[in-house]
């Protein structure tokens, strides 16, 4: 009788160790994309503006208000893998300074795969065009100026500018 009990216990131990080990597997993928690059093509320049104006620089270039004849919309070009998505981040406001006074620049960024006239407001992520490029156009407004002190106001003014506009893109 003792031998039968021992055999039963050994069988139970062998069966229970078989159920303790389980396995799962996962595949590993990597989608290699072209290097993502970004270049500034043009800086933003409102030109010569009146001290009591409401300067608006339209990124599409259609409806500018109170800007100088030499006004220039900012432009950036992104190159990467055609059809891939990129996330886009940028500041919505910047401080421009002239050494003593400041003006707030409220940014307006639009983008399109290739055509400024077709550019739309940026909603991240955006898709890089079939040619492997995407363009951004930067405009904005300076609010209503009320007898603003004269002088050249710049974002990179070391005394009281807020720093340059930085557009950041990365694969989504």
C-alpha positions in Angstrom: 0.0 0.0 0.0 2.8 2.3 0.7 4.2 2.0 -2.8 0.9 3.0 -4.4 0.7 6.2 -2.4 4.3 7.2 -3.3 3.6 6.7 -7.0 0.6 8.9 -6.9 2.5 11.7 -5.2 5.3 11.5 -7.8 2.8 11.7 -10.6 1.1 14.8 -9.1 4.4 16.6 -8.8 5.4 15.9 -12.4 2.0 17.0 -13.8 2.0 20.3 -11.7 5.5 21.4 -12.9 4.4 21.1 -16.6 1.7 23.7 -16.0 3.9 26.3 -14.3 5.8 27.3 -17.4 4.0 29.4 -20.1 5.4 31.3 -23.1 4.4 34.2 -25.3 6.2 35.7 -28.3 6.2 39.1 -29.9 7.4 40.2 -33.3 9.8 43.2 -33.6 9.4 45.8 -36.3 11.2 49.0 -37.2 10.0 51.4 -39.9 13.1 53.3 -41.0 12.3 56.8 -42.4 14.3 59.4 -44.2 16.2 61.8 -42.0 13.8 64.6 -40.9 15.2 68.0 -41.6 13.9 71.6 -41.2 15.2 74.8 -42.6 14.3 78.4 -42.2 13.8 80.0 -45.6 12.7 83.5 -44.4 12.5 85.5 -41.1 9.3 87.4 -40.2 9.5 91.1 -40.8 6.5 93.4 -40.3 8.4 96.2 -42.0 7.9 99.9 -41.0 4.6 100.1 -39.1 2.7 103.0 -37.5 2.9 103.6 -33.7 -0.9 103.5 -33.5 -1.6 100.7 -35.9 -3.0 97.1 -35.6 -0.3 95.2 -37.5 -1.4 91.9 -39.0 0.9 89.8 -41.2 -1.2 87.1 -42.9 0.8 83.9 -43.3 -1.0 83.2 -46.6 -0.2 86.8 -47.8 -3.8 87.8 -48.6 -5.0 90.2 -45.9 -2.2 92.1 -44.3 -3.0 95.2 -42.2 -0.8 98.1 -41.1 2.4 96.5 -42.3 5.2 98.0 -44.3 5.7 97.5 -48.0 8.8 95.4 -47.2 6.9 93.0 -44.9 7.9 89.3 -45.2 6.1 86.2 -44.0 8.4 83.7 -42.3 8.8 80.4 -44.1 10.2 76.9 -43.1 10.7 73.8 -45.2 10.6 70.3 -43.7 11.9 67.3 -45.7 11.3 63.7 -44.7 9.6 60.5 -45.8 6.7 61.1 -48.1 3.3 60.2 -46.6 4.6 60.0 -43.0 3.2 62.1 -40.2 5.0 64.6 -38.1 4.1 66.3 -34.9 4.5 70.1 -34.8 5.1 72.3 -31.7 5.7 76.1 -31.6 5.1 79.1 -29.3 1.8 80.9 -29.7 3.3 84.2 -28.5 6.7 85.9 -28.4 8.0 89.1 -26.8 9.7 91.6 -29.1 11.8 94.2 -27.4 13.6 97.4 -28.3 15.8 97.7 -25.2 13.2 99.4 -23.0 9.7 98.6 -24.4 8.1 95.4 -25.5 5.4 94.2 -27.9 3.7 90.9 -27.9 3.8 88.9 -31.2 0.8 86.5 -31.5 1.9 83.8 -33.9 -0.2 82.5 -36.8 1.3 79.4 -38.4 -0.1 77.8 -41.5 1.1 74.9 -43.6 0.7 72.9 -46.8 2.7 70.3 -48.7 3.7 72.9 -51.3 1.3 75.8 -51.9 1.1 79.0 -49.7 -2.3 79.9 -51.0 -3.6 76.5 -49.9 -2.0 76.6 -46.5 -4.3 75.8 -43.5 -4.0 76.2 -39.7 -1.7 73.6 -38.2 -3.3 70.7 -36.4 -0.7 68.3 -35.3 0.1 65.8 -36.7 0.5 66.8 -40.3 1.4 64.6 -43.3 4.5 65.2 -45.3 3.6 65.5 -49.0 4.3 63.1 -51.8 7.5 64.9 -52.8 8.8 64.4 -49.2 8.3 68.0 -48.2 6.0 70.2 -46.1 6.1 74.0 -45.9 5.1 76.3 -43.0 4.4 80.0 -43.3 4.5 82.2 -40.2 2.6 85.4 -39.7 0.7 86.9 -36.8 -0.3 90.1 -35.2 1.2 92.7 -32.8 -2.1 93.7 -31.2 -3.3 97.2 -31.1 -0.5 99.7 -30.7 -1.3 102.8 -28.7 1.5 105.4 -29.2 4.0 102.7 -29.1 7.6 103.9 -28.5 9.6 104.0 -31.7 12.5 101.8 -32.5 13.4 98.4 -33.8 11.6 95.6 -31.9 13.1 92.2 -32.2 12.5 88.8 -30.5 16.3 88.3 -30.1 16.9 91.6 -28.4 19.2 90.6 -25.5 17.8 93.2 -23.1 14.1 92.4 -23.3 13.2 90.2 -26.3 11.7 86.8 -25.6 13.8 84.7 -27.9 13.4 83.6 -31.5 10.4 81.6 -32.8 11.3 77.9 -32.6 9.4 75.4 -34.8 9.9 71.8 -33.7 9.0 68.8 -35.8 9.4 65.1 -35.2 8.1 61.9 -36.7 4.7 61.0 -35.1 
